[in-house]
């Protein structure tokens, strides 16, 4: 599992934007503006990213 630091920006209309480094995007094989599901498990303290 790769670990890295990202940023979260809250947008005026209530949504948000998650910014992650290019190296992590390459490993996740995501395209520009691809939709993903983010799930945080507080018990495991783990963030899961799933393509939609």
C-alpha positions, 0 to 999 in steps of 0.5 A: 500500500502506497502512502502519500499526502493530499489536500481537500478543498471545500467548494462554495456549492458544498462539494469538495475536491481532493488533490493528490500527487501525480505519482499516486494517480499513476499507481491508482490508474485514474484519468482526469475527472474520473469519479471515485468513491472515498470511504474512511474506516475509523476503526482501521484508520484507512481511506479506501478509493474505489472507481465508480 
